Amino acid sequence: MGTENAGSSDTTAVQGEGERPPPLPPRPPQASAPDPVSVTATATVTAMTERHNLQSKPTTALSSMSIQTLSFPDGSRGTFSTTSEGSAGSTEQASIAANAGAASLRFHPIGNDIDDSMSVMSLAPTLRPPGDLESLLVGDISKGSAAWTLLRSQSAAVQPFETIRAEEGTVLADFAREFDDIPDDSEKDWSDEDRVRLWKSKLKHFMILSSAGKPIYSRHGDLGLINSSMGVVQTIISFYEGANNPLLGFTAGNTRFVIVTEGPLYFVAISRLGESDAQLRAQLDALYMQILSTLTLPTLTNIFANRPSTDLRKPLQGTETLLSSLADSFTRGSPSALLGALECLRLRKSHRHAINNAFLRTRTDKLLYGLIVAGGRLVSVIRPRRHSLHPSDLQLIFNMLFASGGVKAGGGENWIPLCLPAFNNRGYLYMYVSFLDVDPESQRDLSGADEEIAIILISPDKESFFALQQMRDDVVAELRKRGHIDIIKSAAQQGRPKMNDIAPGTHVSHFLFKSRANVQFCMPSFLPTFGTLISHRRLMSLYHNLHATLHAKHTHVRVLHCVGEDTSSLAWITPIFEFYCVAGPNASRAVLTQGANKIIQWAKREEERLFIIGGGVF
């Protein structure tokens, strides 16, 4: 083409103004093989021209195929697919556009069949994948299917721990015997080997010994039986202390050992129940507080400062039942100890306010704290404006009154010197305790502990017994006159609310809700799903795992969803509350979330009935 143009230009220049020659004829096509580069360039131009004329938009969807999936209770799944007829034209246009684009990039499709170039992910739009992928990415399978809705409602009704494998059940198989006493030397039918074997079969142990190796307390077995074991523990601890590297804990097989050193005392927890170190350490701290509540810190320090090898069993004589009841509550699983919070009796705001006012009207000048407690749940509290009771101190009081049985067995009135370590670990306070409707001369029935009502008055004056006794009489007379005693009894007998009363229609079986500002918590009744000792322990072990994960050091987890073979659970922590709930293994994340929202809304609506906000202040 360039040569022909040059020739034509020369001819024009020679002839000048003369007659213009006729145009040259078009060049005939060559019969030789086409140039690949020219063909490619022509095809590219043609494809680009055609591409501008297309009506469809670029897309990743090559087909409108919808994959439907149905899961059955035995674990099998059925899958079938349907193709929408109305989208056939658009599908074909999308395929042509894709083939044209591939040709422009020198990629040539193998054939015209759509299935040949279709992949699994090509069926998934960006935001809402259909069908089978929906179960993985969105979790909202076949909402319009009546069969799936019925199947999902039936499978979600399976309760927690109904499908426990045999090997998992062996850990807690003998948990009902965990609290049985080990025979002592007086029983000749038991040899030392049998007693040691029985001692080793226990799932959880608590030991207290002095830095000199003197045994002080053991939950299981007499001190003569385990004296050698305590000597081994003391040797190991002393070895690490000598190297200026205190031993905090170690693992042997499936058993965890945790050590806490408090001055001249060593506290050891041995557990096969799966608790974290922080949880076991908190339990050992509670045992230490129990010892301080009897001796006070200055007394304990002076005992070992003068004689490091002192046998502390004599000063603590009579308090073994308090230590054992506290240790047993940890072994069974205590929501109060786990959350570090108190549980209150559910009452109407107006009734609780009237009870507080009756307390304040009859208050004596020698009163420091006034409490009404029903079955271990706080009903009312009055306190000085600048003082508050720490939950750990109240747990020690509740353990003494309702768990150990020592004070209750006395009946009537009790006058107890008591140190509250979180309030002041250097001195004693004096506690007046009176159980209502109890004949002091009769033997008390300890089986109804959840319904017993106690009035607790605490004073720093050891000569204030009669003043507090008179205040108790005035408070009871005032409450009886207005019918508040019957209201408290009715609420205590009614017990905790059922899940159906809190959130009807949800598949959540149990929950714990803690108000972080009030340091109080609420929960539904354990019955009927978790009424047995073993099921209660399994539930608390699950709560311990959720709590340990959310409160692990340097963790940033705020919402945790766990799915196991026997349960599904959800944990949620905010600056305002902590929430833990448990459902059956087939409950989906959407079902758990929906139930959690209903429960939290209920707790917010009932906040002034569930929790004591402020209390009576003087």
C-alpha positions as CSV (number, residue, x, y, z in Angstrom):
1,M,0.0,0.0,0.0
2,G,2.8,2.4,0.8
3,T,4.5,1.8,-2.7
4,E,1.3,2.5,-4.6
5,N,0.7,5.8,-2.9
6,A,4.2,6.9,-3.7
7,G,3.8,6.1,-7.4
8,S,0.5,8.0,-7.6
9,S,2.1,11.1,-6.1
10,D,4.9,11.1,-8.7
11,T,2.5,10.9,-11.6
12,T,0.5,13.8,-10.3
13,A,3.7,15.9,-10.0
14,V,4.8,15.3,-13.6
15,Q,1.5,16.0,-15.3
16,G,0.9,19.2,-13.2
17,E,-2.3,20.9,-14.3
18,G,-3.1,18.4,-17.0
19,E,-5.9,15.8,-17.1
20,R,-6.2,13.7,-13.9
21,P,-5.6,9.9,-14.5
22,P,-8.2,7.3,-13.5
23,P,-7.9,5.8,-10.0
24,L,-6.0,2.5,-9.7
25,P,-8.2,-0.6,-9.4
26,P,-8.3,-2.4,-6.0
27,R,-5.6,-4.9,-5.3
28,P,-6.9,-8.5,-5.8
29,P,-6.7,-10.8,-2.7
30,Q,-3.6,-13.0,-2.6
31,A,-4.1,-16.7,-2.9
32,S,-1.2,-17.4,-0.5
33,A,-1.7,-18.5,3.2
34,P,-2.9,-15.6,5.4
35,D,-0.6,-13.9,7.7
36,P,-1.3,-15.1,11.3
37,V,-0.6,-11.7,12.7
38,S,-3.0,-10.0,10.3
39,V,-5.7,-12.5,11.0
40,T,-5.3,-12.0,14.8
41,A,-5.4,-8.3,14.5
42,T,-8.5,-8.4,12.4
43,A,-10.2,-10.8,14.8
44,T,-9.3,-8.6,17.7
45,V,-10.8,-5.5,16.1
46,T,-13.9,-7.5,15.2
47,A,-14.3,-8.9,18.7
48,M,-13.8,-5.4,20.3
49,T,-16.5,-4.0,17.9
50,E,-18.9,-6.8,18.8
51,R,-18.2,-6.4,22.5
52,H,-19.3,-2.8,22.5
53,N,-22.7,-4.0,21.0
54,L,-23.4,-6.5,23.8
55,Q,-26.3,-5.8,26.1
56,S,-25.1,-7.9,29.0
57,K,-22.8,-6.8,31.8
58,P,-19.7,-8.6,33.0
59,T,-20.6,-11.2,35.6
60,T,-19.1,-14.2,37.4
61,A,-22.4,-16.2,37.2
62,L,-22.4,-18.6,34.2
63,S,-25.6,-20.3,35.2
64,S,-28.8,-19.8,37.3
65,M,-28.6,-23.3,38.6
66,S,-30.0,-23.6,42.2
67,I,-28.6,-26.4,44.3
68,Q,-30.9,-27.5,47.1
69,T,-29.5,-29.5,50.1
70,L,-31.4,-31.4,52.8
71,S,-29.7,-33.0,55.9
72,F,-31.1,-35.9,57.7
73,P,-30.8,-36.9,61.4
74,D,-28.5,-39.8,60.7
75,G,-25.9,-37.4,59.2
76,S,-26.6,-38.2,55.5
77,R,-27.4,-35.4,53.0
78,G,-29.5,-35.3,49.8
79,T,-28.7,-32.8,47.0
80,F,-30.7,-31.9,43.9
81,S,-30.5,-29.1,41.4
82,T,-33.0,-27.1,39.3
83,T,-32.4,-24.6,36.5
84,S,-34.5,-21.5,36.0
85,E,-36.0,-21.4,32.4
86,G,-36.4,-17.6,32.4
87,S,-32.7,-17.0,32.7
88,A,-31.7,-19.2,29.7
89,G,-31.2,-16.3,27.4
90,S,-29.2,-14.3,29.7
91,T,-27.0,-17.3,30.5
92,E,-26.3,-17.8,26.8
93,Q,-25.4,-14.2,26.3
94,A,-23.0,-14.4,29.3
95,S,-21.4,-17.5,27.8
96,I,-20.9,-15.7,24.5
97,A,-19.4,-12.7,26.2
98,A,-17.0,-14.9,28.1
99,N,-15.9,-16.8,25.0
100,A,-15.3,-13.5,23.1
101,G,-13.2,-12.1,25.9
102,A,-11.2,-15.3,26.0
103,A,-10.6,-15.1,22.3
104,S,-9.3,-11.6,22.6
105,L,-6.7,-12.9,25.1
106,R,-5.7,-15.8,22.9
107,F,-7.6,-18.3,25.2
108,H,-9.9,-20.5,23.2
109,P,-12.8,-22.4,24.9
110,I,-12.9,-26.1,24.4
111,G,-16.5,-26.2,23.3
112,N,-19.8,-24.4,23.4
113,D,-21.3,-26.4,26.2
114,I,-21.7,-24.3,29.4
115,D,-21.0,-27.2,31.7
116,D,-17.6,-27.7,30.4
117,S,-16.4,-24.3,31.7
118,M,-18.5,-24.2,34.8
119,S,-17.0,-24.5,38.3
120,V,-18.5,-24.7,41.8
121,M,-17.6,-21.1,42.8
122,S,-18.9,-19.8,39.4
123,L,-22.4,-20.5,40.8
124,A,-21.8,-18.3,43.9
125,P,-22.6,-14.6,43.6
126,T,-20.5,-12.2,45.7
127,L,-22.8,-11.7,48.7
128,R,-25.5,-14.4,48.9
129,P,-24.4,-17.8,47.6
130,P,-27.3,-20.0,46.7
131,G,-28.1,-23.6,47.6
132,D,-25.4,-25.8,49.0
133,L,-22.8,-23.0,49.4
134,E,-25.4,-21.1,51.4
135,S,-25.1,-23.6,54.2
136,L,-21.4,-22.8,54.5
137,L,-21.3,-19.1,53.9
138,V,-24.6,-17.8,55.1
139,G,-26.2,-20.5,57.1
140,D,-29.8,-19.9,55.9
141,I,-30.7,-23.0,54.0
142,S,-33.9,-23.3,52.1
143,K,-36.0,-20.9,54.1
144,G,-39.0,-21.6,52.0
145,S,-38.9,-25.4,52.3
146,A,-41.6,-26.7,54.7
147,A,-39.8,-30.1,55.0
148,W,-36.5,-28.4,56.1
149,T,-38.3,-26.2,58.6
150,L,-40.0,-29.2,60.2
151,L,-36.7,-31.2,60.3
152,R,-34.7,-28.3,61.7
153,S,-37.3,-27.7,64.5
154,Q,-37.2,-31.3,65.5
155,S,-33.4,-31.7,65.5
156,A,-32.9,-28.5,67.4
157,A,-35.1,-29.9,70.2
158,V,-32.4,-32.4,71.2
159,Q,-31.2,-31.5,74.7
160,P,-27.5,-31.1,75.6
161,F,-25.4,-34.1,76.6
162,E,-28.0,-36.6,75.2
163,T,-25.4,-37.9,72.6
164,I,-22.3,-38.4,74.8
165,R,-19.9,-40.9,73.6
166,A,-19.0,-43.8,75.9
167,E,-15.3,-42.8,76.3
168,E,-16.3,-39.3,77.3
169,G,-18.7,-40.5,79.9
170,T,-16.0,-42.5,81.7
171,V,-14.4,-39.4,83.3
172,L,-17.5,-38.5,85.3
173,A,-18.9,-42.1,85.5
174,D,-18.2,-42.3,89.3
175,F,-18.7,-38.6,90.0
176,A,-21.6,-39.4,92.3
177,R,-19.1,-41.0,94.6
178,E,-16.7,-38.1,94.5
179,F,-17.8,-36.7,97.9
180,D,-17.9,-40.1,99.8
181,D,-15.5,-40.2,102.7
182,I,-12.4,-42.4,102.6
183,P,-12.4,-45.0,105.3
184,D,-9.9,-44.3,108.1
185,D,-7.6,-46.7,110.1
186,S,-10.4,-47.8,112.4
187,E,-12.0,-49.8,109.6
188,K,-10.1,-53.1,109.4
189,D,-11.8,-54.2,106.2
190,W,-9.8,-51.6,104.2
191,S,-6.1,-52.0,103.6
192,D,-3.8,-49.0,103.1
193,E,-3.4,-49.9,99.4
194,D,-7.2,-49.8,99.0
195,R,-7.5,-46.5,100.7
196,V,-4.8,-45.0,98.6
197,R,-6.4,-46.3,95.5
198,L,-9.7,-44.8,96.5
199,W,-7.9,-41.5,97.2
200,K,-6.3,-41.4,93.8
201,S,-9.7,-42.1,92.1
202,K,-11.0,-38.7,93.3
203,L,-11.2,-36.2,90.4
204,K,-10.3,-33.1,92.5
205,H,-8.2,-32.5,95.6
206,F,-7.4,-29.5,97.7
207,M,-4.4,-29.5,100.0
208,I,-3.1,-26.9,102.5
209,L,0.4,-27.3,104.1
210,S,2.9,-25.0,105.7
211,S,6.3,-24.1,104.3
212,A,7.9,-26.4,106.9
213,G,6.0,-29.3,105.4
214,K,3.4,-29.6,108.1
215,P,0.0,-30.8,106.7
216,I,-2.9,-28.6,107.6
217,Y,-5.9,-29.7,105.5
218,S,-6.9,-32.2,102.8
219,R,-10.3,-32.5,101.3
220,H,-10.0,-36.3,100.8
221,G,-8.4,-38.7,103.2
222,D,-7.0,-38.2,106.6
223,L,-3.6,-36.5,106.9
224,G,-1.9,-39.7,108.0
225,L,-2.8,-41.4,104.8
226,I,-1.5,-38.6,102.5
227,N,1.3,-37.3,104.7
228,S,3.9,-38.7,102.3
229,S,2.2,-37.2,99.3
230,M,2.2,-33.8,101.0
231,G,5.9,-34.2,101.7
232,V,6.6,-34.8,98.0
233,V,4.6,-31.7,97.1
234,Q,6.5,-29.6,99.7
235,T,9.9,-30.8,98.4
236,I,9.0,-29.9,94.8
237,I,7.7,-26.4,95.8
238,S,10.8,-25.7,97.9
239,F,13.2,-26.7,95.1
240,Y,11.8,-24.1,92.8
241,E,11.6,-21.5,95.5
242,G,15.3,-22.1,96.2
243,A,16.1,-21.3,92.6
244,N,14.1,-18.0,92.8
245,N,11.6,-19.4,90.3
246,P,8.3,-20.1,92.2
247,L,6.4,-23.0,90.9
248,L,2.9,-22.0,89.7
249,G,1.7,-25.3,88.3
250,F,2.4,-28.4,86.2
251,T,0.6,-31.2,84.3
252,A,1.0,-34.9,84.9
253,G,-1.0,-36.9,82.3
254,N,-4.5,-35.5,82.3
255,T,-4.2,-34.0,85.8
256,R,-3.4,-30.4,86.4
257,F,-1.5,-29.2,89.5
258,V,-1.8,-25.5,90.6
259,I,0.1,-24.0,93.5
260,V,-0.6,-20.7,95.3
261,T,1.8,-19.5,98.0
262,E,0.4,-17.1,100.6
263,G,3.1,-16.2,103.2
264,P,4.0,-19.4,105.1
265,L,1.1,-21.4,103.6
266,Y,1.1,-23.5,100.4
267,F,-2.3,-24.1,98.7
268,V,-2.5,-26.9,96.1
269,A,-5.3,-27.8,93.7
270,I,-5.2,-31.1,91.8
271,S,-7.9,-31.4,89.2
272,R,-9.0,-33.6,86.3
273,L,-12.1,-31.6,85.5
274,G,-10.5,-29.3,82.9
275,E,-10.5,-26.0,84.7
276,S,-8.0,-23.3,83.8
277,D,-5.2,-22.2,86.1
278,A,-6.8,-18.9,86.7
279,Q,-10.0,-20.6,87.8
280,L,-8.2,-23.0,90.1
281,R,-6.1,-20.2,91.5
282,A,-9.3,-18.2,92.4
283,Q,-10.7,-21.3,94.2
284,L,-7.5,-21.6,96.3
285,D,-7.7,-17.8,97.1
286,A,-11.2,-18.5,98.4
287,L,-9.8,-21.2,100.8
288,Y,-7.2,-18.8,101.9
289,M,-9.9,-16.2,102.6
290,Q,-11.7,-18.8,104.6
291,I,-8.7,-19.3,106.9
292,L,-8.3,-15.6,107.3
293,S,-11.9,-15.2,108.3
294,T,-11.1,-17.4,111.3
295,L,-7.6,-16.2,112.3
296,T,-7.1,-12.8,110.7
297,L,-3.8,-12.0,108.9
298,P,-1.9,-10.6,111.9
299,T,-2.6,-13.7,114.0
300,L,-1.6,-16.0,111.2
301,T,1.7,-14.1,110.6
302,N,2.6,-14.1,114.3
303,I,2.0,-17.8,114.7
304,F,4.6,-18.7,112.0
305,A,6.9,-15.8,112.8
306,N,7.6,-17.3,116.3
307,R,7.4,-20.9,115.4
308,P,7.7,-21.8,111.6
309,S,6.9,-25.5,112.4
310,T,3.6,-24.7,114.2
311,D,0.8,-27.2,113.6
312,L,-2.0,-24.9,112.3
313,R,-4.6,-27.7,112.7
314,K,-5.2,-26.7,116.4
315,P,-6.1,-23.0,115.7
316,L,-8.3,-24.1,112.9
317,Q,-10.0,-26.9,114.7
318,G,-13.7,-26.9,114.0
319,T,-13.5,-25.0,110.7
320,E,-12.8,-28.1,108.6
321,T,-16.5,-28.3,107.7
322,L,-16.3,-24.8,106.3
323,L,-13.3,-25.6,104.2
324,S,-14.8,-28.8,102.9
325,S,-18.2,-27.3,102.0
326,L,-16.4,-24.5,100.1
327,A,-14.2,-27.1,98.3
328,D,-17.2,-29.2,97.5
329,S,-19.0,-26.3,95.9
330,F,-16.0,-25.8,93.6
331,T,-16.0,-29.4,92.7
332,R,-19.7,-29.6,91.9
333,G,-19.5,-26.3,90.0
334,S,-20.4,-23.0,91.5
335,P,-21.7,-20.2,89.1
336,S,-21.1,-17.7,91.8
337,A,-17.5,-18.6,92.2
338,L,-17.0,-18.8,88.5
339,L,-18.4,-15.4,87.8
340,G,-17.2,-13.8,91.0
341,A,-20.7,-12.4,91.5
342,L,-23.8,-12.8,93.7
343,E,-27.3,-14.1,93.0
344,C,-30.3,-12.2,94.2
345,L,-33.8,-13.3,94.9
346,R,-36.2,-12.1,92.2
347,L,-38.6,-9.5,93.7
348,R,-40.6,-6.6,92.5
349,K,-38.9,-3.3,92.8
350,S,-41.6,-1.9,95.1
351,H,-41.3,-4.8,97.5
352,R,-37.6,-4.6,97.7
353,H,-37.7,-0.9,98.3
354,A,-40.2,-1.4,101.1
355,I,-38.0,-4.0,102.8
356,N,-35.0,-1.7,102.6
357,N,-37.1,1.1,104.2
358,A,-38.1,-1.2,107.0
359,F,-34.5,-2.0,107.6
360,L,-33.5,1.7,107.7
361,R,-36.3,2.7,110.0
362,T,-35.3,0.1,112.6
363,R,-31.6,0.6,112.3
364,T,-29.5,0.8,115.4
365,D,-26.4,3.0,115.7
366,K,-24.1,0.0,116.2
367,L,-25.1,-1.6,112.9
368,L,-22.5,-1.7,110.1
369,Y,-24.2,-4.0,107.6
370,G,-27.7,-5.5,107.5
371,L,-28.7,-8.4,105.2
372,I,-31.7,-10.5,104.5
373,V,-30.9,-13.8,102.7
374,A,-33.2,-16.5,101.4
375,G,-31.7,-19.8,100.4
376,G,-28.3,-18.3,99.6
377,R,-29.8,-15.5,97.5
378,L,-29.6,-11.9,98.6
379,V,-33.0,-10.2,99.3
380,S,-32.0,-6.9,100.8
381,V,-28.8,-5.1,102.0
382,I,-28.3,-1.8,103.9
383,R,-24.8,-0.3,104.3
384,P,-22.9,2.9,105.1
385,R,-22.7,5.3,102.2
386,R,-18.9,4.9,101.7
387,H,-18.7,1.2,102.3
388,S,-19.8,-1.8,100.3
389,L,-19.5,-5.6,100.9
390,H,-17.2,-7.5,98.5
391,P,-18.8,-10.5,96.8
392,S,-16.0,-12.8,98.2
393,D,-16.9,-11.8,101.8
394,L,-20.6,-12.5,101.2
395,Q,-19.7,-15.9,99.7
396,L,-17.9,-16.8,102.9
397,I,-21.0,-15.8,104.9
398,F,-23.3,-17.7,102.7
399,N,-21.1,-20.8,102.8
400,M,-21.1,-20.6,106.6
401,L,-24.9,-20.2,106.9
402,F,-26.3,-22.3,104.1
403,A,-23.7,-24.8,102.8
404,S,-21.8,-26.1,105.8
405,G,-24.8,-26.6,108.1
406,G,-22.9,-25.7,111.2
407,V,-24.7,-22.5,112.0
408,K,-28.0,-23.8,110.9
409,A,-27.9,-26.8,113.1
410,G,-27.7,-24.5,116.1
411,G,-31.1,-23.0,115.3
412,G,-32.5,-19.7,116.6
413,E,-29.9,-17.1,117.2
414,N,-26.1,-17.1,116.7
415,W,-23.4,-14.6,117.7
416,I,-20.2,-15.2,115.6
417,P,-16.9,-13.3,115.5
418,L,-15.9,-13.1,111.9
419,C,-13.1,-11.5,109.8
420,L,-14.2,-10.3,106.4
421,P,-10.8,-10.3,104.5
422,A,-11.8,-8.1,101.6
423,F,-13.2,-5.5,104.0
424,N,-10.4,-5.7,106.6
425,N,-8.2,-8.7,107.0
426,R,-6.6,-7.4,110.3
427,G,-9.6,-7.4,112.6
428,Y,-12.9,-9.0,113.6
429,L,-16.5,-8.0,113.0
430,Y,-19.4,-9.5,115.0
431,M,-22.3,-11.1,113.2
432,Y,-25.7,-11.7,114.6
433,V,-27.6,-14.4,112.7
434,S,-31.3,-15.3,113.1
435,F,-33.3,-17.8,111.0
436,L,-36.9,-17.0,110.8
437,D,-39.7,-19.4,112.0
438,V,-37.3,-21.7,113.8
439,D,-37.7,-23.2,117.2
440,P,-34.3,-23.1,119.0
441,E,-35.1,-26.2,120.9
442,S,-36.0,-28.3,117.9
443,Q,-33.7,-30.1,115.4
444,R,-33.7,-28.1,112.1
445,D,-34.6,-29.7,108.8
446,L,-31.6,-28.9,106.6
447,S,-33.2,-30.3,103.4
448,G,-35.1,-27.0,102.7
449,A,-32.0,-24.8,102.5
450,D,-33.2,-23.1,99.4
451,E,-36.2,-21.7,101.2
452,E,-34.7,-20.6,104.5
453,I,-34.7,-17.0,105.4
454,A,-32.0,-15.5,107.6
455,I,-31.5,-12.0,109.0
456,I,-27.8,-11.0,109.3
457,L,-26.7,-8.0,111.3
458,I,-23.0,-7.1,111.4
459,S,-21.4,-4.7,113.9
460,P,-17.8,-3.7,114.8
461,D,-18.8,-3.6,118.5
462,K,-18.5,-7.0,120.3
463,E,-20.9,-5.7,123.0
464,S,-23.7,-5.0,120.6
465,F,-25.5,-8.4,120.8
466,F,-28.6,-7.1,122.6
467,A,-28.9,-4.0,120.4
468,L,-28.8,-6.1,117.3
469,Q,-31.3,-8.6,118.8
470,Q,-33.7,-5.8,119.4
471,M,-33.3,-4.5,115.9
472,R,-34.0,-8.0,114.5
473,D,-37.3,-8.1,116.5
474,D,-38.3,-4.7,115.2
475,V,-37.5,-5.6,111.6
476,V,-39.4,-8.8,111.7
477,A,-42.4,-7.2,113.3
478,E,-42.4,-4.5,110.6
479,L,-42.1,-7.0,107.8
480,R,-44.8,-9.2,109.1
481,K,-47.1,-6.3,109.6
482,R,-46.9,-5.4,105.9
483,G,-46.8,-8.9,104.6
484,H,-43.3,-8.9,103.2
485,I,-42.2,-12.0,105.0
486,D,-44.8,-14.0,103.1
487,I,-43.7,-12.3,99.9
488,I,-40.1,-13.4,100.5
489,K,-41.2,-16.9,101.4
490,S,-43.3,-17.2,98.3
491,A,-40.5,-16.0,96.0
492,A,-38.0,-18.4,97.7
493,Q,-40.4,-21.4,97.3
494,Q,-41.1,-20.5,93.7
495,G,-37.4,-20.8,92.9
496,R,-35.6,-19.7,89.8
497,P,-37.7,-19.1,86.7
498,K,-38.0,-21.8,84.0
499,M,-36.6,-21.3,80.5
500,N,-40.1,-21.4,79.0
501,D,-41.1,-18.5,81.2
502,I,-38.0,-16.4,80.3
503,A,-37.9,-16.9,76.5
504,P,-40.7,-19.1,75.2
505,G,-40.0,-21.0,72.0
506,T,-36.2,-20.8,72.2
507,H,-34.0,-23.9,72.1
508,V,-31.6,-22.5,74.8
509,S,-31.5,-25.0,77.7
510,H,-29.6,-22.9,80.3
511,F,-27.7,-19.6,80.6
512,L,-25.7,-17.4,82.9
513,F,-26.1,-13.6,82.8
514,K,-23.8,-11.3,84.8
515,S,-24.4,-7.6,85.3
516,R,-20.8,-6.3,85.5
517,A,-21.8,-3.0,87.0
518,N,-23.7,-4.6,89.9
519,V,-21.4,-7.7,90.3
520,Q,-24.6,-9.9,90.3
521,F,-25.8,-12.6,88.1
522,C,-29.0,-14.5,87.3
523,M,-29.8,-17.9,85.8
524,P,-32.8,-20.2,85.2
525,S,-33.6,-23.4,87.1
526,F,-31.3,-26.3,86.5
527,L,-34.3,-28.6,86.4
528,P,-35.2,-30.8,84.6
529,T,-32.2,-31.0,82.1
530,F,-29.4,-30.5,84.6
531,G,-31.0,-31.7,87.8
532,T,-28.6,-34.6,88.4
533,L,-25.1,-34.2,89.8
534,I,-23.3,-35.4,86.7
535,S,-25.3,-33.3,84.3
536,H,-24.8,-30.3,86.5
537,R,-21.0,-30.9,86.5
538,R,-20.9,-31.3,82.7
539,L,-22.8,-28.0,82.3
540,M,-20.4,-26.2,84.7
541,S,-17.4,-27.7,82.9
542,L,-18.7,-26.2,79.6
543,Y,-19.2,-22.8,81.3
544,H,-15.7,-23.0,82.7
545,N,-14.3,-23.6,79.2
546,L,-16.2,-20.7,77.7
547,H,-15.2,-18.4,80.6
548,A,-11.5,-19.4,80.3
549,T,-11.5,-18.7,76.6
550,L,-13.0,-15.2,76.9
551,H,-10.9,-14.3,79.9
552,A,-7.6,-15.7,78.7
553,K,-4.6,-13.4,79.0
554,H,-4.2,-11.1,75.9
555,T,-7.3,-12.4,74.3
556,H,-9.5,-10.2,72.1
557,V,-12.4,-12.6,71.7
558,R,-15.8,-11.0,72.6
559,V,-18.2,-13.4,71.0
560,L,-17.6,-17.1,71.0
561,H,-19.7,-19.8,69.3
562,C,-18.8,-23.4,70.0
563,V,-20.3,-26.6,68.4
564,G,-19.6,-30.0,69.8
565,E,-20.9,-33.5,69.5
566,D,-23.2,-33.1,72.5
567,T,-23.8,-29.3,72.8
568,S,-23.6,-26.0,71.1
569,S,-22.9,-22.9,73.1
570,L,-22.5,-19.2,72.9
571,A,-20.5,-16.7,75.0
572,W,-20.8,-13.0,74.7
573,I,-18.9,-10.4,76.8
574,T,-19.4,-6.6,76.7
575,P,-18.5,-3.8,79.1
576,I,-22.1,-4.1,80.5
577,F,-22.7,-7.8,80.8
578,E,-21.3,-11.3,80.4
579,F,-23.6,-13.9,78.8
580,Y,-23.1,-17.7,78.4
581,C,-25.8,-20.1,77.1
582,V,-26.0,-23.7,76.1
583,A,-28.3,-25.6,73.7
584,G,-28.5,-29.0,72.0
585,P,-25.9,-30.1,69.5
586,N,-28.2,-29.4,66.5
587,A,-29.0,-25.9,67.4
588,S,-27.8,-23.5,64.7
589,R,-25.9,-20.3,65.2
590,A,-29.1,-18.4,64.2
591,V,-31.2,-20.2,66.7
592,L,-28.6,-19.5,69.5
593,T,-28.3,-15.9,68.5
594,Q,-32.1,-15.4,68.5
595,G,-32.4,-17.1,71.9
596,A,-29.6,-15.0,73.3
597,N,-31.2,-11.8,72.2
598,K,-34.5,-12.7,73.8
599,I,-32.8,-13.6,77.1
600,I,-30.8,-10.4,77.1
601,Q,-33.9,-8.3,76.4
602,W,-35.7,-10.1,79.2
603,A,-32.8,-9.4,81.6
604,K,-32.8,-5.7,80.7
605,R,-36.6,-5.5,81.1
606,E,-36.4,-7.3,84.5
607,E,-33.2,-5.6,85.7
608,E,-34.7,-4.0,88.8
609,R,-36.3,-7.2,89.9
610,L,-33.3,-9.5,89.2
611,F,-30.6,-7.2,90.7
612,I,-30.2,-5.0,93.8
613,I,-29.2,-1.6,92.4
614,G,-27.7,0.4,95.2
615,G,-29.6,-1.0,98.1
616,G,-30.4,0.9,101.3
617,V,-27.7,3.5,102.2
618,F,-27.4,5.4,105.5
